[in-house]
Amino acid sequence: MPNKIRNFGMARMALGSCADFHDKVHGFITEATPEALHIEAYSPSYTKAVQQLALVVNRQPAFVSTKALKDADYVRDRACGTINSVINAYRTSPVEEKREAAELLSPQLSPYKAIRHHKYSKQTAEVKGMYAVLTAEKNKAAVTLLGLDPETAMLLKANQNFEKIFLEKAAEASEKAKIRSLNSDTLVKEANGLFESIVDVVNAYAIVQTSDEIENFIEKLNGIIEVYASEAGSSTSSSDTDADKTPTEGEEGGEDEIEPDQPTVDDGEEGDDRPVVQ
């Protein structure tokens, strides 16, 4: 009697268990190779379904880039705050040259005093404006006199770094939106359906044209089926019927002899002869 993949109540598995089950099956398929199992037609679609199931199970609620974005914003906030504080302090300096430099810069930078409290995207544009004022030809000497060249350079660098991380978060948001669009029920049905098709093909070849790869695959798969059936609260049982026999020419009620390269595929309807895990 040929060894066949057992049947079990896949619908009883929770989403996480279902994803884990299919991931293990996919690993067995990769090890045996789709070609050796004669399932090349189903393998790409099954691989995609398994990968998408893993995505919906491991949906990540938070953004990885959030902390990095806050850190980058904090650096540019400090640069803005230092520049504005120094200019404001030198407005009362007893050193005339420095007081005049501060008086030159102060009104030009007044629109940027509260930008640390603005939204990220607005502040990014405002920092660019602030940097343009500080690096304007007429203001360069005053900025240098007040010792603000390093802070001005840091302001630009911090803003550019923030923009880079901001774009990374946008890309992350795009990926999360794709994952949110995946329907777990649909994916489970798709993965289960493809698995059933794979089982039908492998079982058919196990009857008419078996191989070491097929036998090993069936043995490993039946092992995890027992485990997952138990987790789902099922008991195992098997039934042996005359349907397990390969029909031969001349038998009453039999069919024509099955060609080795044309295995019949069990359609899963009444008369399915797979051993069942209830």
Residue frames relative to the residue before (quaternion, step in Angstrom):
aa qw qx qy qz dx dy dz
M 1.0000 0.0000 0.0000 0.0000 0.00 0.00 0.00
P 0.4319 -0.7204 0.4728 0.2663 3.62 -0.72 1.00
N 0.4574 -0.6505 0.5333 0.2883 3.54 -1.15 0.70
K 0.0493 -0.8229 0.5657 -0.0214 3.57 -0.78 1.02
I 0.5661 -0.5792 0.4640 0.3588 3.55 -1.25 0.49
R 0.4124 -0.7315 0.4957 0.2216 3.54 -0.85 1.03
N 0.3950 -0.6892 0.5588 0.2381 3.51 -1.26 0.53
F 0.0679 0.7972 -0.5991 0.0319 3.59 -1.12 0.61
G 0.6239 -0.5801 0.3852 0.3548 3.55 -1.26 0.39
M 0.1625 -0.8373 0.5167 0.0746 3.57 0.26 1.26
A 0.6174 0.5875 -0.3415 0.3963 3.57 1.08 -0.72
R 0.6138 0.5752 -0.3482 0.4138 3.59 1.21 -0.39
M 0.5685 0.6245 -0.3825 0.3748 3.59 1.20 -0.39
A 0.4731 -0.6315 0.5320 0.3072 3.56 -1.14 0.69
L 0.7035 -0.4857 0.3081 0.4175 3.57 -1.24 0.44
G 0.6794 0.4968 -0.2971 0.4509 3.58 0.86 -0.94
S 0.6555 0.5032 -0.3036 0.4744 3.57 0.98 -0.86
C 0.6287 0.5445 -0.3236 0.4513 3.54 1.03 -0.83
A 0.6676 0.4968 -0.2958 0.4690 3.56 0.92 -0.94
D 0.6653 0.5024 -0.3021 0.4622 3.56 0.97 -0.86
F 0.6193 0.5461 -0.3353 0.4537 3.57 1.01 -0.81
H 0.7078 0.4564 -0.2696 0.4669 3.58 0.77 -1.02
D 0.6033 0.5494 -0.3617 0.4509 3.58 1.08 -0.61
K 0.6631 0.4909 -0.2991 0.4795 3.59 0.99 -0.81
V 0.6244 0.5218 -0.3363 0.4741 3.58 1.01 -0.79
H 0.6412 0.5251 -0.3210 0.4584 3.57 0.96 -0.88
G 0.6303 0.5309 -0.3303 0.4602 3.57 1.05 -0.73
F 0.6455 0.5082 -0.3158 0.4747 3.58 1.01 -0.79
I 0.6378 0.5253 -0.3230 0.4615 3.58 1.03 -0.81
T 0.6484 0.5181 -0.3131 0.4616 3.56 0.96 -0.88
E 0.6540 0.5193 -0.3061 0.4571 3.55 1.00 -0.85
A 0.7268 0.4233 -0.2413 0.4841 3.59 0.89 -0.92
T 0.3267 -0.7307 0.4728 0.3687 3.55 1.29 -0.79
P 0.5362 -0.6384 0.4495 0.3207 3.59 -0.96 0.87
E 0.6214 0.5619 -0.3494 0.4194 3.59 1.04 -0.72
A 0.6721 0.4968 -0.3002 0.4597 3.59 0.94 -0.89
L 0.7093 0.4285 -0.2464 0.5026 3.58 1.18 -0.63
H 0.3963 -0.7469 0.4445 0.2958 3.58 1.35 -0.10
I 0.5386 0.6230 -0.4001 0.4021 3.61 1.07 0.69
E 0.1874 0.8203 -0.5219 0.1399 3.60 1.10 0.60
A 0.6317 0.5618 -0.3332 0.4176 3.58 1.07 -0.70
Y 0.7519 0.3910 -0.2020 0.4909 3.59 1.11 -0.66
S 0.5390 0.6927 -0.3848 0.2856 3.58 1.13 -0.63
P 0.6805 0.4799 -0.3340 0.4416 3.70 0.72 -0.85
S 0.6733 0.4896 -0.3005 0.4655 3.59 0.91 -0.89
Y 0.6475 0.5139 -0.3194 0.4632 3.57 1.01 -0.77
T 0.6190 0.5421 -0.3364 0.4581 3.58 1.00 -0.81
K 0.6667 0.4982 -0.2962 0.4685 3.58 0.91 -0.92
A 0.6550 0.5137 -0.3139 0.4567 3.59 0.93 -0.87
V 0.6499 0.5130 -0.3152 0.4638 3.59 0.98 -0.83
Q 0.6559 0.5116 -0.3063 0.4629 3.59 0.96 -0.85
Q 0.6753 0.4855 -0.2980 0.4685 3.59 0.94 -0.83
L 0.6033 0.5424 -0.3577 0.4624 3.58 1.06 -0.64
A 0.6396 0.5221 -0.3234 0.4623 3.57 0.98 -0.82
L 0.6357 0.5419 -0.3302 0.4396 3.58 1.02 -0.74
V 0.7087 0.4560 -0.2816 0.4589 3.59 0.83 -0.91
V 0.6172 0.5335 -0.3490 0.4611 3.60 1.12 -0.59
N 0.7837 0.3151 -0.1419 0.5161 3.56 0.98 -0.90
R 0.1394 0.8070 -0.5579 0.1344 3.56 1.00 0.77
Q 0.2610 -0.7847 0.5497 0.1186 3.56 -0.81 1.05
P 0.3314 -0.7912 0.4761 0.1935 3.61 -0.42 1.15
A 0.7600 0.3560 -0.1930 0.5083 3.60 1.00 -0.78
F 0.4838 -0.6432 0.5113 0.3013 3.55 -1.28 0.44
V 0.4759 -0.6676 0.4957 0.2867 3.56 -0.93 0.91
S 0.7106 0.4977 -0.2503 0.4298 3.57 1.02 -0.88
T 0.4402 0.7346 -0.4467 0.2589 3.62 1.21 -0.22
K 0.6905 0.4705 -0.2918 0.4656 3.60 0.80 -0.96
A 0.6454 0.5218 -0.3213 0.4560 3.59 0.95 -0.87
L 0.6373 0.5274 -0.3214 0.4609 3.56 1.06 -0.76
K 0.6530 0.5075 -0.3091 0.4695 3.59 0.97 -0.83
D 0.6493 0.5208 -0.3140 0.4567 3.56 0.99 -0.85
A 0.6629 0.4994 -0.3023 0.4688 3.58 0.95 -0.87
D 0.6454 0.5161 -0.3175 0.4652 3.58 1.02 -0.77
Y 0.6245 0.5518 -0.3327 0.4413 3.57 1.05 -0.79
V 0.6347 0.5312 -0.3291 0.4546 3.60 1.02 -0.79
R 0.7080 0.4391 -0.2858 0.4734 3.59 0.81 -0.90
D 0.5767 0.5653 -0.3744 0.4557 3.60 1.16 -0.53
R 0.6591 0.5047 -0.3054 0.4664 3.58 0.97 -0.88
A 0.6361 0.5203 -0.3315 0.4635 3.59 1.01 -0.76
C 0.6523 0.5025 -0.3080 0.4765 3.57 0.93 -0.89
G 0.6820 0.5055 -0.2928 0.4401 3.58 0.85 -0.98
T 0.6523 0.5149 -0.3180 0.4563 3.59 0.95 -0.83
I 0.6602 0.5143 -0.3084 0.4522 3.57 0.89 -0.95
N 0.6955 0.4684 -0.2836 0.4652 3.58 0.82 -0.96
S 0.6501 0.5243 -0.3178 0.4488 3.60 1.00 -0.80
V 0.6593 0.5092 -0.3066 0.4605 3.58 0.93 -0.89
I 0.6601 0.4981 -0.3107 0.4686 3.58 0.90 -0.88
N 0.6622 0.5064 -0.3077 0.4587 3.56 0.93 -0.88
A 0.6542 0.5188 -0.3120 0.4533 3.59 1.00 -0.83
Y 0.7043 0.4723 -0.2751 0.4530 3.62 0.91 -0.84
R 0.4854 0.6540 -0.4481 0.3686 3.60 1.21 -0.09
T 0.7385 0.3348 -0.2129 0.5451 3.61 1.20 -0.40
S 0.3406 0.7646 -0.4864 0.2506 3.60 1.23 0.32
P 0.4501 -0.6794 0.5058 0.2828 3.59 -1.04 0.74
V 0.5921 0.5313 -0.3710 0.4791 3.57 1.26 -0.23
E 0.4337 -0.7635 0.4150 0.2382 3.53 -0.33 1.32
E 0.6592 0.5296 -0.3236 0.4245 3.60 0.85 -0.92
K 0.6884 0.4718 -0.2829 0.4727 3.55 0.97 -0.87
R 0.6182 0.5348 -0.3456 0.4609 3.56 1.09 -0.71
E 0.6609 0.5030 -0.3040 0.4666 3.57 0.96 -0.87
A 0.6259 0.5302 -0.3387 0.4609 3.59 1.04 -0.75
A 0.6636 0.4995 -0.2975 0.4708 3.56 0.98 -0.85
E 0.6533 0.5128 -0.3068 0.4649 3.56 1.01 -0.82
L 0.6161 0.5381 -0.3409 0.4634 3.58 1.17 -0.58
L 0.7469 0.4313 -0.2186 0.4564 3.55 0.87 -0.97
S 0.5884 0.6477 -0.3622 0.3210 3.58 0.99 -0.84
P 0.7197 0.4270 -0.2951 0.4611 3.66 0.66 -0.90
Q 0.6419 0.5356 -0.3300 0.4384 3.58 1.08 -0.67
L 0.7348 0.4025 -0.2189 0.5002 3.57 1.16 -0.66
S 0.4016 0.7491 -0.4551 0.2654 3.58 1.25 -0.05
P 0.6441 0.5209 -0.3597 0.4294 3.67 0.95 -0.60
Y 0.7245 0.4559 -0.2347 0.4606 3.59 1.22 -0.42
K 0.3819 0.7658 -0.4591 0.2384 3.61 1.21 0.19
A 0.7905 0.3099 -0.1560 0.5048 3.60 0.97 -0.78
I 0.3496 0.7868 -0.4701 0.1945 3.59 1.21 0.23
R 0.5398 0.6296 -0.4118 0.3777 3.62 1.17 -0.36
H 0.7005 0.4614 -0.2563 0.4804 3.58 1.19 -0.49
H 0.5504 0.6264 -0.3914 0.3891 3.57 1.26 -0.01
K 0.6527 -0.5072 0.3868 0.4087 3.55 -1.29 0.31
Y 0.7084 -0.5090 0.2978 0.3878 3.52 -1.18 0.69
S 0.7279 0.4471 -0.2661 0.4466 3.58 0.65 -1.09
K 0.6416 0.5135 -0.3247 0.4682 3.58 1.04 -0.76
Q 0.6606 0.5096 -0.3118 0.4547 3.57 0.93 -0.87
T 0.5997 0.5682 -0.3617 0.4321 3.59 1.02 -0.74
A 0.6804 0.4708 -0.2844 0.4842 3.59 0.92 -0.90
E 0.6665 0.5131 -0.3030 0.4480 3.59 0.99 -0.82
V 0.6177 0.5345 -0.3478 0.4601 3.58 1.04 -0.71
K 0.6130 0.5384 -0.3451 0.4640 3.56 1.05 -0.71
G 0.6545 0.5016 -0.3079 0.4745 3.56 1.01 -0.79
M 0.6408 0.5265 -0.3133 0.4626 3.57 1.00 -0.84
Y 0.6551 0.5048 -0.3092 0.4695 3.56 0.98 -0.85
A 0.6232 0.5450 -0.3395 0.4465 3.59 1.03 -0.76
V 0.6358 0.5156 -0.3254 0.4733 3.60 1.04 -0.77
L 0.6946 0.4992 -0.2787 0.4367 3.57 0.83 -0.99
T 0.7538 0.3738 -0.2071 0.4992 3.59 1.08 -0.66
A 0.3843 0.7136 -0.4956 0.3121 3.60 1.27 0.17
E 0.6274 -0.5859 0.3605 0.3648 3.57 -1.00 0.83
K 0.6923 0.4950 -0.2856 0.4406 3.58 0.91 -0.87
N 0.7313 0.4347 -0.2304 0.4724 3.59 1.22 -0.46
K 0.4576 0.7292 -0.4320 0.2688 3.60 1.22 -0.32
A 0.6691 0.5068 -0.3097 0.4467 3.58 0.88 -0.93
A 0.6563 0.5121 -0.3121 0.4578 3.60 0.96 -0.83
V 0.6413 0.5209 -0.3192 0.4643 3.58 0.98 -0.83
T 0.6624 0.4999 -0.2966 0.4726 3.57 0.97 -0.88
L 0.6419 0.5405 -0.3186 0.4409 3.59 0.96 -0.87
L 0.7180 0.4195 -0.2416 0.5001 3.58 1.04 -0.78
G 0.4988 -0.7009 0.3974 0.3195 3.58 1.29 0.15
L 0.4797 0.7106 -0.3997 0.3244 3.57 1.18 0.52
D 0.3531 0.7505 -0.4976 0.2537 3.61 1.18 0.25
P 0.6673 0.4916 -0.3302 0.4516 3.67 0.84 -0.79
E 0.6623 0.4984 -0.3085 0.4667 3.58 0.97 -0.83
T 0.6277 0.5325 -0.3366 0.4573 3.58 1.07 -0.73
A 0.6504 0.5025 -0.3082 0.4791 3.58 0.98 -0.84
M 0.6560 0.5074 -0.3070 0.4668 3.58 1.01 -0.84
L 0.5928 0.5751 -0.3589 0.4348 3.57 1.08 -0.71
L 0.6686 0.4891 -0.2942 0.4766 3.57 0.93 -0.93
K 0.6719 0.5084 -0.2989 0.4480 3.58 0.83 -0.98
A 0.6688 0.5066 -0.2986 0.4548 3.57 0.93 -0.93
N 0.6584 0.5077 -0.3094 0.4615 3.57 1.00 -0.79
Q 0.6468 0.5098 -0.3140 0.4723 3.57 1.01 -0.80
N 0.6443 0.5127 -0.3178 0.4701 3.57 1.01 -0.79
F 0.6288 0.5302 -0.3301 0.4632 3.56 1.02 -0.80
E 0.6508 0.5198 -0.3192 0.4521 3.59 0.91 -0.89
K 0.6298 0.5398 -0.3290 0.4514 3.58 0.99 -0.83
I 0.6976 0.4587 -0.2713 0.4789 3.59 0.86 -0.96
F 0.5982 0.5677 -0.3488 0.4452 3.56 1.11 -0.71
L 0.6621 0.4894 -0.2993 0.4822 3.59 1.00 -0.83
E 0.6092 0.5420 -0.3437 0.4658 3.57 1.10 -0.66
K 0.6516 0.4981 -0.3151 0.4775 3.57 1.02 -0.78
A 0.6170 0.5395 -0.3462 0.4564 3.58 1.06 -0.71
A 0.6482 0.5034 -0.3119 0.4787 3.58 1.01 -0.82
E 0.6312 0.5286 -0.3191 0.4694 3.57 1.05 -0.80
A 0.6430 0.5215 -0.3174 0.4624 3.58 1.01 -0.81
S 0.6233 0.5428 -0.3338 0.4533 3.56 1.07 -0.76
E 0.6612 0.4990 -0.3022 0.4718 3.59 0.96 -0.87
K 0.6505 0.5135 -0.3187 0.4601 3.59 0.98 -0.82
A 0.6212 0.5399 -0.3401 0.4549 3.58 1.08 -0.71
K 0.6253 0.5312 -0.3334 0.4643 3.59 1.05 -0.75
I 0.6701 0.4995 -0.2971 0.4616 3.56 0.95 -0.91
R 0.6358 0.5334 -0.3305 0.4495 3.58 1.02 -0.80
S 0.6509 0.5345 -0.3170 0.4361 3.57 1.12 -0.63
L 0.5757 0.5885 -0.3797 0.4219 3.59 1.25 -0.29
N 0.2605 -0.7646 0.5740 0.1344 3.56 -0.87 0.99
S 0.4264 -0.7453 0.4505 0.2446 3.57 -0.53 1.19
D 0.6415 0.5288 -0.3388 0.4405 3.61 0.95 -0.80
T 0.6540 0.5135 -0.3062 0.4634 3.55 0.98 -0.87
L 0.6670 0.5079 -0.2997 0.4553 3.56 0.97 -0.89
V 0.6281 0.5297 -0.3349 0.4612 3.58 1.01 -0.79
K 0.6660 0.4980 -0.3040 0.4648 3.58 0.89 -0.92
E 0.6524 0.5193 -0.3140 0.4539 3.56 0.99 -0.83
A 0.6761 0.4878 -0.2927 0.4683 3.58 0.88 -0.97
N 0.6604 0.5072 -0.3081 0.4601 3.58 0.94 -0.88
G 0.6569 0.5205 -0.3079 0.4502 3.56 0.98 -0.84
L 0.6588 0.4928 -0.3037 0.4806 3.56 0.98 -0.84
F 0.6182 0.5387 -0.3386 0.4616 3.57 1.05 -0.77
E 0.6505 0.5143 -0.3184 0.4593 3.59 0.92 -0.87
S 0.6439 0.5128 -0.3229 0.4671 3.59 1.00 -0.77
I 0.6349 0.5229 -0.3172 0.4722 3.56 1.03 -0.83
V 0.6422 0.5264 -0.3152 0.4594 3.57 0.96 -0.91
D 0.6502 0.5287 -0.3249 0.4382 3.59 0.90 -0.88
V 0.6733 0.4928 -0.2981 0.4637 3.57 0.93 -0.90
V 0.6736 0.4953 -0.3010 0.4586 3.59 0.85 -0.98
N 0.6577 0.5073 -0.3163 0.4583 3.60 0.93 -0.84
A 0.6333 0.5299 -0.3315 0.4563 3.57 1.04 -0.76
Y 0.6827 0.4647 -0.2848 0.4867 3.55 0.94 -0.86
A 0.5823 0.5755 -0.3746 0.4351 3.60 1.12 -0.57
I 0.6662 0.4906 -0.2915 0.4801 3.58 1.18 -0.58
V 0.8271 0.3034 -0.1200 0.4576 3.56 0.71 -1.10
Q 0.8169 0.0405 0.0285 0.5746 3.58 1.08 -0.58
T 0.0557 0.8456 -0.5280 0.0561 3.57 0.65 1.09
S 0.1183 -0.7662 0.6280 0.0678 3.54 -1.37 0.22
D 0.6745 -0.4665 0.3609 0.4441 3.57 -1.26 0.17
E 0.6415 0.5320 -0.3267 0.4457 3.59 0.98 -0.85
I 0.6679 0.4923 -0.3022 0.4693 3.56 0.95 -0.88
E 0.6598 0.5122 -0.3119 0.4528 3.59 0.91 -0.88
N 0.6650 0.4940 -0.3023 0.4715 3.59 0.94 -0.87
F 0.6329 0.5340 -0.3249 0.4567 3.57 1.00 -0.83
I 0.6675 0.5000 -0.3017 0.4621 3.58 0.87 -0.94
E 0.6535 0.5243 -0.3171 0.4443 3.58 0.94 -0.89
K 0.6797 0.4777 -0.2911 0.4745 3.60 0.90 -0.91
L 0.6703 0.5103 -0.3031 0.4455 3.55 0.92 -0.90
N 0.6464 0.5122 -0.3276 0.4609 3.59 0.93 -0.78
G 0.6031 0.5697 -0.3522 0.4331 3.57 1.12 -0.62
I 0.7253 0.4059 -0.2648 0.4890 3.58 0.80 -0.90
I 0.5592 0.5790 -0.3981 0.4399 3.58 1.16 -0.47
E 0.6240 0.5338 -0.3358 0.4614 3.59 1.00 -0.80
V 0.6714 0.5054 -0.2955 0.4544 3.58 0.93 -0.94
Y 0.7188 0.4423 -0.2699 0.4635 3.60 0.79 -0.97
A 0.5963 0.5425 -0.3652 0.4655 3.59 1.12 -0.56
S 0.6425 0.5189 -0.3145 0.4680 3.55 1.02 -0.81
E 0.6485 0.5198 -0.3176 0.4566 3.60 0.96 -0.86
A 0.6993 0.4626 -0.2632 0.4772 3.55 1.08 -0.77
G 0.5688 -0.6299 0.3660 0.3816 3.59 1.31 0.07
S 0.5072 0.6379 -0.4321 0.3861 3.57 1.20 0.45
S 0.3125 -0.6944 0.6031 0.2374 3.52 -1.28 0.43
T 0.4293 -0.7151 0.4882 0.2568 3.57 -1.11 0.55
S 0.0987 0.7661 -0.6322 0.0603 3.54 -1.16 0.69
S 0.1382 -0.7809 0.6021 0.0926 3.55 -1.17 0.44
S 0.1384 -0.7782 0.6073 0.0805 3.55 -1.14 0.60
D 0.1969 -0.7718 0.5962 0.1010 3.55 -0.91 0.95
T 0.0059 0.8024 -0.5951 0.0437 3.57 -0.70 1.07
D 0.6745 -0.4755 0.3717 0.4252 3.51 -1.34 0.18
A 0.5484 0.6240 -0.3965 0.3909 3.57 1.22 -0.38
D 0.5781 0.5904 -0.3792 0.4165 3.60 1.24 -0.34
K 0.6019 0.5702 -0.3624 0.4258 3.56 1.21 -0.39
T 0.4564 -0.6518 0.5216 0.3079 3.57 -1.10 0.66
P 0.4357 -0.6983 0.4875 0.2914 3.63 -0.66 1.00
T 0.1222 -0.7891 0.5979 0.0696 3.55 -1.01 0.79
E 0.6204 -0.5639 0.3927 0.3781 3.53 -1.16 0.60
G 0.7730 0.3410 -0.2581 0.4686 3.57 -0.89 0.92
E 0.5541 0.5867 -0.4210 0.4142 3.62 1.19 -0.30
E 0.5355 -0.6102 0.4709 0.3451 3.55 -1.11 0.66
G 0.8185 0.1526 -0.1426 0.5351 3.53 -0.75 1.03
G 0.5129 0.6597 -0.4237 0.3496 3.62 1.22 0.02
E 0.4246 -0.6695 0.5444 0.2741 3.50 -1.37 0.12
D 0.6869 -0.4332 0.3541 0.4639 3.54 -1.28 0.03
E 0.6322 -0.5414 0.3917 0.3921 3.54 -1.18 0.55
I 0.4144 -0.7214 0.5054 0.2291 3.59 -0.96 0.92
E 0.3781 -0.7103 0.5434 0.2394 3.56 -0.79 0.97
P 0.5769 -0.6275 0.3932 0.3448 3.66 -0.94 0.84
D 0.7506 0.3856 -0.2360 0.4819 3.59 0.99 -0.71
Q 0.6996 0.3799 -0.2663 0.5434 3.57 1.27 0.22
P 0.0074 -0.8382 0.5453 -0.0043 3.64 0.53 1.11
T 0.4342 -0.6623 0.5310 0.3015 3.54 -1.09 0.66
V 0.2727 -0.7646 0.5675 0.1377 3.55 -1.07 0.75
D 0.4218 -0.7059 0.5167 0.2382 3.55 -0.72 1.10
D 0.3050 -0.7882 0.5064 0.1709 3.59 -0.68 1.01
G 0.5387 -0.6721 0.3878 0.3281 3.60 1.22 0.14
E 0.5226 0.6319 -0.4284 0.3795 3.59 1.25 0.05
E 0.7778 -0.2922 0.2310 0.5063 3.56 -1.29 -0.26
G 0.7181 0.3767 -0.2985 0.5032 3.54 -0.82 0.96
D 0.3664 0.7192 -0.4965 0.3193 3.61 1.29 0.08
D 0.2028 -0.8339 0.5061 0.0864 3.56 -0.60 1.13
R 0.3920 0.7120 -0.5055 0.2897 3.59 1.17 0.32
P 0.5184 -0.5940 0.5007 0.3574 3.59 -1.10 0.68
V 0.2730 -0.8058 0.5138 0.1104 3.55 -0.87 0.94
V 0.2056 -0.7095 0.6590 0.1415 3.50 -1.17 0.84
Q 0.2329 -0.8246 0.5009 0.1218 3.57 -0.24 1.25
